[in-house]
Amino acid sequence: MARHLITSALPYINGIKHLGNMVGSMLPADVYARYMRKRGHDVLYICATDEHGTPAELAAKAAGQSVAAFCAEQHDKQKAIYDGFGLEFDHFGRSSSQQNVELTQHFARKLHENGFIEERSIRQVYSNADERFLPDRYIVGTCPHCGYDKARGDQCENCTRVLDPTDLIDARSAISGSGDLEVRETKHLFLLQSKLQHEVEGWLEGNGSKEWPTLASSIAHKWLTEGLQDRAITRDLDWGVPVPADVWPELAAEGKVFYVWFDAPIEYIGSTKEWADADPANRDWKSWWYEADDVRYTEFMAKDNVPFHSVMFPATQLGTREPWKKVDFLKAFNWLNYYGGKFSTSQQRGIFTDAALELLPADYWRYFLMAHAPESDDTSFTWELFSSSVNKDLADTLGNFVNRVLSFSRKRFGDEVPAGAAAGEAEQKLGEEIARLLAEYEGHMEALQFRKAAASLRALWSAGNSYLEEKAPWLEIKTDQDAAALTLRTAMNLIHLYAVVSEPFIPASAKAMRDAFALADDTAAWVTGEEAAALAFVPAGTAFTVPPVLFAKITEDDLEAYRARFGGGDDA
């Protein structure tokens, strides 16, 4: 089986993430990682908190904590929420780790040796009120491109255009709010991306990027068409990866640190090293990242992160002249909006992941988010759409099927799977349909088309309901007990199949379905099309129990309470 390296964009440390962050990176990566593990592949899913840069310093200041203490606390809080969502990282690291410090400095030294880093004097914004140079994100103002009045000095959150602080209209300090700013001269390191333009173009053309989703490939090629610009990769901050004094003693003495967007992608490697260092006898981080020709590397992120991962980080890797593993497939997502407006961490708009888990179990959110993932365009969360999906797909189509099959069988045949008659024409027809739908589902998952995969999964559940309605065991049992037993036995085999194939999307519910039957653990393995067609996973005589209701319906009273708390419709 192939080796699959999977990473999702690093969540910023400055506070709990919203549902848009979840569906744009970590959740689809987890769904894919779970699926690939189920198929028998060797999978390594790596993520980490992104702890450097201005957001960390500003958030720590607002919380009245040191940056180190703030980041340590927030890392644990975020990790607990991701555990609650059932995200199965192989390792969830920290970009402030010593491993990342060492690797980032290594990358910088190699780039310098190869002539791709240059020290330049630049004019930078200085705040007289704060008595310090202001890094890009410490400056806010109006975007000159779209007019958004809370744009940061490095990138506009609204239109995603990369900015220079001097581009902003009515610029002011994010620390003090003062507009008493002036431009002074200071020295910084620049990554000479312009010298790597043709190499990045050649790599992008040769690495299968034409197979990437249109969203990812179009953003990457747009950046290359506009031409790669040399970028400052150091900042005047107290918190970050220090510029190494053995190469740049003057800048190190001034306390310069690397720009967060230089060290953050390197943390994918750093986090892998953190994972390996925890068990060095059995784990080798280099086998995944260095001369790793047998590894397929898939990245997951929202569209605003694409330029850094599709162009800038590959340029960094290429410039080291070392054989670092570069991305093979980049899965990018559009925005998930909230009633047509943006989810926003900074503005506390929308549903945040901690609040989501307070309301309902993770599987409700996992299924809805993936079934409505913003793949081809932006999508909008509404409570009405959410409740409709939960009630129709999860409660009625899947949950009700499981409950009524097992409850009816126990009532009429006891606590073991009944034997009944041999499979007939209806079962053969059902098996063929299930095998076809399973192949369709697998195809969409292999192609990382999650909305289509969710639709195929829903169709698998619906096929069971259609079979049950056609056979009507509650009527069969009045005249032919063996026929009713066959129908129920077949339906129980469908429940087991659903447990196996639904696990990437709804892992907790899948486990509840699987645990209903007294079967060995190895029966949780993926199923072939032939096995799906045969529907003979659960033999007659197998003991079973009736699990609690898998999915409770969302009522109108629930909806009113959710809208009152979070806003909705006219209130959003």
Disulfide bonds with the S-S distance in Angstrom:
none
